[in-house]
Amino acid sequence: MSGLNDGSSKAQESVPGLRSVPRSIWALGFVSMFMDISSEMIHSLLPVFLVSVLGVSATALGLLEGLAEGTVNVVKIFSGALSDWLGKRKALAISGYGLAALTKPLFPLADSFSVVFFARLMDRVGKGIRGAPRDALVADLAPEAVRGASYGLRQSLDTVGAFTGPLAAFGLMLAFQGDFRRVFWLAVLPAFVSVGLLVLFVQEPRGSVKPLQRRPKFRWQELQRFSPSFWFVVAIGAVFTLARFSEAFLILRASNLGLANNYVPLVLVAMNIVYAASSYPAGHLSDRVDRRLVLAVGGIALIIADVLLATATGMGGLIAGISFWGLHMGFSQGLLAALVADAAPADRRGNAFGLFSLVSGIVVLIASMVAGELWDRVGAPATFYAGASFASLGVLGLIVQLKSAR
């Protein structure tokens, strides 16, 4: 498969380890970690806050999560294209992280669904602005021999924040006797730490700013420069997005199975511990074997997760399901980013990540709305059985493509 790594030859190579990952990529990982601590302190409690305090339905929650994630991915296409045109990816990343930090105080101030809706969307706009330029910057900075490891490392540090945030939320909810708003206020602090780290410690490659005459133009004809390998990655990413919908439904499932509000953040703690532990090994493995094979393992993990969550009757089934969900995330998110970087032209990586995110954004809106409707009309198990069906399609697509390539 042109544009993607050849697993047979890579298996015989010696791949450098963490010491070969540039310092700016480590810094980007810590930037992501602190922003995720802030975001997950809020988001691990937000579904329960909306349902139990503000009286929002699962359908409305699904619509909010779908629009929020869709907004991220639609904005990414513009920020990615702009970062290719300017050659200044760091400036766009700073503006995105900065906007997200500025929205955080709106959550503790919110007294209605409309305020939360606005705050969530603006937070996601910030994520959309920073996402594609940051991912393209990793590709610009990383030597090809450690590209998978670099994406895996950044994803692992990001995910450390994703389980530290809910863990902090859990401890603070106990300390503050269930006071959501006080926890939300404390979540503001790590967001601004994240912005400071980005400004001070991340450096762009020299010569990244392009002269005006060499800057790529915004034209639809540019889509022809993307190979079938790239569009295959886009399609597989879309199918797995349909299967995964929003993690808000993991929190609702825990509540549905009887977990008290104060303990609900532990759902994301458990999921993200597995996610963080598996992201770097999966990325490192994908530098040795075909990335699509590693991604297929992640798809199988998602099928198992969905079935376990659909059939769970207590905490044992819930923990097993969210653990496999985390394993899927570790074996897919960094891998998909590396596959996009592999298949895209070097001077169009920002556009490539933006296009990938645009398709994912449209799909996640549909997936979250459908998940909410299934939850309200049929029941929680139906939501997860639907996810398992789409994950099976994704794995089947990868297997067929691998066989045809060989």
Stockholm file with secondary structure:
# STOCKHOLM 1.0

chainA/1-406         MSGLNDGSSKAQESVPGLRSVPRSIWALGFVSMFMDISSEMIHSLLPVFLVSVLGVSATALGLLEGLAEGTVNVVKIFSGALSDWLGKRKALAISGYGLAALTKPLFPLADSFSVVFFARLMDRVGKGIRGAPRDALVADLAPEAVRGASYGLRQSLDTVGAFTGPLAAFGLMLAFQGDFRRVFWLAVLPAFVSVGLLVLFVQEPRGSVKPLQRRPKFRWQELQRFSPSFWFVVAIGAVFTLARFSEAFLILRASNLGLANNYVPLVLVAMNIVYAASSYPAGHLSDRVDRRLVLAVGGIALIIADVLLATATGMGGLIAGISFWGLHMGFSQGLLAALVADAAPADRRGNAFGLFSLVSGIVVLIASMVAGELWDRVGAPATFYAGASFASLGVLGLIVQLKSAR
#=GR chainA/1-406 SS CTTSCCHHHHTTSCCCCGGGSCHHHHHHHHHHHHHHHHHHHHHTTHHHIIIIISCCCHHHHHHHHHHHHHHHHHHHHHHHHHHHHHSCHHHHHHHHHHHHHHHTTHHHHCCSHHHHHHHHHHHHHHHHHHHHHHHHHHHHHSCGGGHHHHHHHHHHHHHHHHHHHHHHHHHHHHHTTSCHHHHHHHTHHHHHHHHHHHHHHCCCCTTCSCCGGGSCCCCGGGGGGSCHHHHHHHHHHHHHHHHHCCTHHHHHHHHHTTCCGGGTHHHHHHHHHHHHHHHHHHHHHHTTSCHHHHHHHHHHHHHHHHHHHHHCCSHHHHHHHHHHHHHHHHTTHHHHHHHHHHHSCGGGHHHHHHHHHHHHHHHHHHHHHHHHHHHHHTCHHHHHHHHHHHHHHHHHHHHHHHHHHC
#=GC SS_cons         CTTSCCHHHHTTSCCCCGGGSCHHHHHHHHHHHHHHHHHHHHHTTHHHIIIIISCCCHHHHHHHHHHHHHHHHHHHHHHHHHHHHHSCHHHHHHHHHHHHHHHTTHHHHCCSHHHHHHHHHHHHHHHHHHHHHHHHHHHHHSCGGGHHHHHHHHHHHHHHHHHHHHHHHHHHHHHTTSCHHHHHHHTHHHHHHHHHHHHHHCCCCTTCSCCGGGSCCCCGGGGGGSCHHHHHHHHHHHHHHHHHCCTHHHHHHHHHTTCCGGGTHHHHHHHHHHHHHHHHHHHHHHTTSCHHHHHHHHHHHHHHHHHHHHHCCSHHHHHHHHHHHHHHHHTTHHHHHHHHHHHSCGGGHHHHHHHHHHHHHHHHHHHHHHHHHHHHHTCHHHHHHHHHHHHHHHHHHHHHHHHHHC
//
